[in-house]
Amino acid sequence: MNKIMFTILRVLDRRNGSTGSAELAKELLSHGIELSERTVRYYLKLLDEQGLTNVQGKKGRTITDEGKRELGNAFVSERVNFVISKIDSLSYLTDFNIDALKGNIILNISFFPEKRLKDALKIMGGVFQSPYVMSSKITLARGGERIGDIAVPRGCIGLGTVCSITLNGVFLKAGIPVASRYGGVVEIEDGNPVRFTSLISYEGSSLDPLEIFIRSRMTDVMGVIQQNSGKVLASFREIPVVSINEAEDLGDRLVKKGLSGKIIFGKPNQPLLDIPVGVDKIGMIVAGGLNPIAAAEEAGISTESRAMSTLYDYTKLQNFNDAVSTFLYQ
């Protein structure tokens, strides 16, 4: 694996469907790599031999699941700033209409062992009824099936949850730029957020911070659900001071449409939960979409999550209870 091969995999990963060598050569130019079609085909052949890409006849190549895994592990120096770049790209591509409840949202995809299905659903059910998720709508898939363009491993159940970065896209379409600053763990006492206990900046990170906190089991989501006190995943964002009224109105509309958990706005130019903001900015705290997965990890259920995994048609999602019923009895 070298930088050119890594970049080709990145381009293929962002594309829906097959991509030919001519189109790849043009796309690589935007990454500062100038290659002839013949040279691109040479690198594609190397990637084919490693099982990282698949030939789709005259249509070109697609990235394989092995290629996606390699993309997540190789060239950490190339993946610095990857998370913030992905946030910006997906926010722009989101076309969800909150009035019609149609369009593409951003989906997190998580896997857990099929043998722990009932345990996991029982634990996560309470979280999906709380304000600590972006939405109670989900999708489920068995091993060998796909959620969007992501394959679910054999022996696992795939769970798609609405990512809170969807909010960035909705705000952006309304003319409100949102800057995602930190992913963190927020301590809750008697139902009220009191402080961040951990923070990781999105900028300069090669991994999604919330995935790190889940793997480290630094949360106490079930404590919040059962006793109103504990620790949940959340992200810290900033919006311009001049947009606060419109942002609050949009937040209220999202809640009424069932597409938002807790959103906390700060005051102009003042810290929010002791986190400082930029000049003429207002802090905003949003509940993390992966809180149900954190609860499963707390219960000893092994999970693997891919935050901000894919764009997904919102109309294909179901409320948690309906999705579970359909899935168990299909």
WOUR-V617715 format. One record per residue. RES is the residue in one small letter. NEAR is the number of other ideal C-beta (glycine too) atoms within 10 Angstrom. Layout:
# WOUR-V617715
[[RES;NEAR] [RES;NEAR]]
This chain:
# WOUR-V617715
[[m;15] [n;10] [k;14] [i;17] [m;20] [f;15] [t;19] [i;28] [l;23] [r;19] [v;19] [l;25] [d;14] [r;13] [r;17] [n;10] [g;9] [s;16] [t;22] [g;16] [s;20] [a;12] [e;15] [l;23] [a;18] [k;12] [e;19] [l;20] [l;10] [s;8] [h;13] [g;8] [i;17] [e;9] [l;17] [s;10] [e;14] [r;9] [t;15] [v;23] [r;16] [y;13] [y;19] [l;22] [k;13] [l;15] [l;21] [d;14] [e;9] [q;14] [g;12] [l;25] [t;25] [n;17] [v;13] [q;13] [g;6] [k;7] [k;11] [g;20] [r;27] [t;18] [i;23] [t;19] [d;15] [e;13] [g;22] [k;18] [r;11] [e;20] [l;20] [g;13] [n;9] [a;16] [f;19] [v;10] [s;7] [e;14] [r;19] [v;14] [n;13] [f;20] [v;24] [i;17] [s;13] [k;19] [i;25] [d;17] [s;12] [l;22] [s;22] [y;12] [l;12] [t;22] [d;14] [f;21] [n;11] [i;18] [d;7] [a;9] [l;13] [k;12] [g;18] [n;18] [i;26] [i;27] [l;29] [n;28] [i;26] [s;27] [f;22] [f;23] [p;16] [e;15] [k;11] [r;18] [l;18] [k;10] [d;15] [a;23] [l;22] [k;12] [i;22] [m;27] [g;16] [g;16] [v;24] [f;22] [q;13] [s;18] [p;14] [y;26] [v;28] [m;27] [s;23] [s;23] [k;23] [i;24] [t;20] [l;21] [a;20] [r;15] [g;15] [g;12] [e;12] [r;13] [i;22] [g;19] [d;18] [i;19] [a;17] [v;21] [p;14] [r;9] [g;12] [c;22] [i;22] [g;22] [l;27] [g;25] [t;30] [v;26] [c;29] [s;30] [i;27] [t;28] [l;30] [n;26] [g;24] [v;24] [f;22] [l;15] [k;17] [a;14] [g;8] [i;17] [p;12] [v;23] [a;19] [s;23] [r;22] [y;19] [g;27] [g;26] [v;25] [v;27] [e;18] [i;22] [e;12] [d;8] [g;11] [n;10] [p;17] [v;13] [r;13] [f;19] [t;13] [s;18] [l;16] [i;17] [s;15] [y;24] [e;14] [g;11] [s;18] [s;14] [l;16] [d;27] [p;22] [l;28] [e;22] [i;14] [f;25] [i;28] [r;14] [s;11] [r;11] [m;17] [t;27] [d;20] [v;31] [m;17] [g;16] [v;25] [i;20] [q;11] [q;12] [n;12] [s;15] [g;21] [k;22] [v;29] [l;29] [a;26] [s;26] [f;25] [r;26] [e;20] [i;22] [p;16] [v;15] [v;12] [s;17] [i;17] [n;8] [e;14] [a;20] [e;14] [d;11] [l;20] [g;20] [d;12] [r;15] [l;20] [v;14] [k;10] [k;12] [g;11] [l;21] [s;25] [g;24] [k;20] [i;21] [i;17] [f;14] [g;20] [k;12] [p;13] [n;14] [q;11] [p;11] [l;20] [l;17] [d;8] [i;17] [p;11] [v;23] [g;13] [v;6] [d;11] [k;19] [i;23] [g;23] [m;26] [i;21] [v;23] [a;23] [g;32] [g;29] [l;29] [n;28] [p;30] [i;31] [a;28] [a;30] [a;26] [e;23] [e;19] [a;14] [g;10] [i;17] [s;11] [t;22] [e;14] [s;22] [r;17] [a;27] [m;23] [s;23] [t;20] [l;20] [y;23] [d;14] [y;22] [t;11] [k;12] [l;20] [q;17] [n;14] [f;22] [n;14] [d;13] [a;20] [v;20] [s;12] [t;11] [f;18] [l;11] [y;6] [q;7]]
